[in-house]
Amino acid sequence: MSKENKRLAVIVGICLLVLLGAILAVILLEPGEPAPDQNTVPTGGQLASDPTDPSASAPTTPNGSDPTNPTQPDSTEPGAPETTDPPPVVEIPDVDDGEEGLQFPCEIPGYDLQIEKLAAYTGLFVEDGTNAEVDSVAMLLLHNKSDKAVEYTEITVKYQNETLAFHVTALPAGARMVVQEKDCKKLPDSVPLEAQALIVQRAEMDIAEGISVTENEDNSLTVKNLTGEEIPAVRVFYKYYMEEEELYVGGIAFTVRIAGLGANSSVVVSPSHYVSKTSRVVMALTYDS
């Protein structure tokens, strides 16, 4: 690993400690409690993303990434698995408890998805890959109780004078995730009135046949071709992850793409957003071109 990659990895690691501490404080709050001020970030924290990577400006939506155009092994970008058909719109019903507006937790019918909490978060913003400082941004806690993975979902929560949008990629079956409002909007003071979701599921997220991915302790990944033929392209998807809390952080999924992985060969890559023990590989796919 180069000195520059090591420096970026250290910065990312420090920023993630601040980020995870702030998120943990928010999700442990009881409803109605104010969020603590976690707006303390080490100097240089915004260098956690690679400033030379133009793709880090925004996460890729379904069909927005191009798997047929693989880049060099150390290229990293936000991304989402590709989808083919437009997902249906699902209306999220209110709990009939006599209270005004949408109440949490609430279920997304037909998908075994539950929105556990909607709260204000102050800390680092991860959804665009910049880790910029934010204050009182809306953050949603989502639980996938299904035996299927969520490939992609858009959840919209409507208020009287505001609409919040949460985009989620690569949420494994049974997992929980915190996701921040995609445009960094603050949590309104009013009561949410309604919500809906667009959801794409897949049977599972796994490592494609013919390859292996090893997560190393030095902020790197080893990708190996187990076959006797060259693989034209490989994409590895990974996310921030709080291991002790078993919680994925951020709707964003990062990818690293590898072109021309030779027969029975391996390559070590050091993605700029990957940090050992605070990131987790969720899927790896192979492509013919």
QUICOR-V135699 format. One record per residue. N is the residue number from 1. OMEGA is omega in whole degrees, -180 to 180 (999 if undefined). Layout:
n=N omega=OMEGA
n=N omega=OMEGA
This chain:
n=1 omega=-179
n=2 omega=178
n=3 omega=-180
n=4 omega=178
n=5 omega=178
n=6 omega=180
n=7 omega=179
n=8 omega=-180
n=9 omega=178
n=10 omega=180
n=11 omega=178
n=12 omega=-179
n=13 omega=179
n=14 omega=180
n=15 omega=-179
n=16 omega=176
n=17 omega=177
n=18 omega=-179
n=19 omega=-176
n=20 omega=177
n=21 omega=179
n=22 omega=-179
n=23 omega=180
n=24 omega=179
n=25 omega=-178
n=26 omega=-174
n=27 omega=178
n=28 omega=180
n=29 omega=170
n=30 omega=179
n=31 omega=178
n=32 omega=179
n=33 omega=176
n=34 omega=179
n=35 omega=178
n=36 omega=180
n=37 omega=179
n=38 omega=-171
n=39 omega=177
n=40 omega=-174
n=41 omega=178
n=42 omega=179
n=43 omega=179
n=44 omega=-176
n=45 omega=-178
n=46 omega=175
n=47 omega=-179
n=48 omega=175
n=49 omega=-177
n=50 omega=-177
n=51 omega=179
n=52 omega=-177
n=53 omega=-177
n=54 omega=-178
n=55 omega=-179
n=56 omega=-177
n=57 omega=-179
n=58 omega=178
n=59 omega=179
n=60 omega=177
n=61 omega=180
n=62 omega=-177
n=63 omega=-180
n=64 omega=178
n=65 omega=-175
n=66 omega=-178
n=67 omega=-180
n=68 omega=-179
n=69 omega=-177
n=70 omega=-179
n=71 omega=-178
n=72 omega=-175
n=73 omega=-176
n=74 omega=179
n=75 omega=-177
n=76 omega=180
n=77 omega=171
n=78 omega=-179
n=79 omega=177
n=80 omega=174
n=81 omega=-176
n=82 omega=174
n=83 omega=-177
n=84 omega=-177
n=85 omega=177
n=86 omega=-178
n=87 omega=177
n=88 omega=175
n=89 omega=-179
n=90 omega=175
n=91 omega=-179
n=92 omega=-175
n=93 omega=176
n=94 omega=174
n=95 omega=-177
n=96 omega=-177
n=97 omega=179
n=98 omega=-180
n=99 omega=179
n=100 omega=175
n=101 omega=-178
n=102 omega=-178
n=103 omega=178
n=104 omega=4
n=105 omega=176
n=106 omega=-176
n=107 omega=169
n=108 omega=-170
n=109 omega=176
n=110 omega=-175
n=111 omega=-178
n=112 omega=174
n=113 omega=-180
n=114 omega=170
n=115 omega=-175
n=116 omega=-174
n=117 omega=171
n=118 omega=-172
n=119 omega=176
n=120 omega=-177
n=121 omega=175
n=122 omega=-178
n=123 omega=-178
n=124 omega=-180
n=125 omega=-173
n=126 omega=-168
n=127 omega=177
n=128 omega=177
n=129 omega=-175
n=130 omega=-175
n=131 omega=179
n=132 omega=177
n=133 omega=178
n=134 omega=-177
n=135 omega=174
n=136 omega=177
n=137 omega=178
n=138 omega=180
n=139 omega=-175
n=140 omega=176
n=141 omega=-174
n=142 omega=179
n=143 omega=176
n=144 omega=-178
n=145 omega=-178
n=146 omega=173
n=147 omega=175
n=148 omega=177
n=149 omega=172
n=150 omega=178
n=151 omega=-180
n=152 omega=173
n=153 omega=171
n=154 omega=178
n=155 omega=-180
n=156 omega=178
n=157 omega=-175
n=158 omega=173
n=159 omega=-179
n=160 omega=-176
n=161 omega=-177
n=162 omega=174
n=163 omega=179
n=164 omega=179
n=165 omega=-180
n=166 omega=-179
n=167 omega=-176
n=168 omega=173
n=169 omega=170
n=170 omega=175
n=171 omega=-177
n=172 omega=177
n=173 omega=177
n=174 omega=-173
n=175 omega=175
n=176 omega=-176
n=177 omega=168
n=178 omega=-179
n=179 omega=-178
n=180 omega=179
n=181 omega=-166
n=182 omega=-180
n=183 omega=176
n=184 omega=180
n=185 omega=179
n=186 omega=177
n=187 omega=179
n=188 omega=177
n=189 omega=-177
n=190 omega=-178
n=191 omega=176
n=192 omega=-174
n=193 omega=-179
n=194 omega=-180
n=195 omega=175
n=196 omega=-176
n=197 omega=168
n=198 omega=-170
n=199 omega=171
n=200 omega=179
n=201 omega=171
n=202 omega=-174
n=203 omega=180
n=204 omega=172
n=205 omega=-176
n=206 omega=178
n=207 omega=-177
n=208 omega=178
n=209 omega=177
n=210 omega=177
n=211 omega=171
n=212 omega=178
n=213 omega=179
n=214 omega=178
n=215 omega=-176
n=216 omega=-178
n=217 omega=-178
n=218 omega=178
n=219 omega=179
n=220 omega=177
n=221 omega=174
n=222 omega=-179
n=223 omega=-175
n=224 omega=173
n=225 omega=-177
n=226 omega=-176
n=227 omega=179
n=228 omega=180
n=229 omega=177
n=230 omega=174
n=231 omega=-175
n=232 omega=-178
n=233 omega=176
n=234 omega=173
n=235 omega=178
n=236 omega=-180
n=237 omega=178
n=238 omega=-177
n=239 omega=170
n=240 omega=-174
n=241 omega=174
n=242 omega=-171
n=243 omega=-177
n=244 omega=-179
n=245 omega=-177
n=246 omega=-172
n=247 omega=173
n=248 omega=-175
n=249 omega=177
n=250 omega=175
n=251 omega=-178
n=252 omega=170
n=253 omega=178
n=254 omega=175
n=255 omega=168
n=256 omega=-176
n=257 omega=-178
n=258 omega=-179
n=259 omega=172
n=260 omega=178
n=261 omega=-172
n=262 omega=180
n=263 omega=177
n=264 omega=-180
n=265 omega=179
n=266 omega=178
n=267 omega=177
n=268 omega=-180
n=269 omega=179
n=270 omega=-179
n=271 omega=-173
n=272 omega=179
n=273 omega=-177
n=274 omega=177
n=275 omega=-179
n=276 omega=176
n=277 omega=173
n=278 omega=173
n=279 omega=179
n=280 omega=174
n=281 omega=-179
n=282 omega=-177
n=283 omega=172
n=284 omega=-177
n=285 omega=176
n=286 omega=-177
n=287 omega=-177
n=288 omega=-179
n=289 omega=999
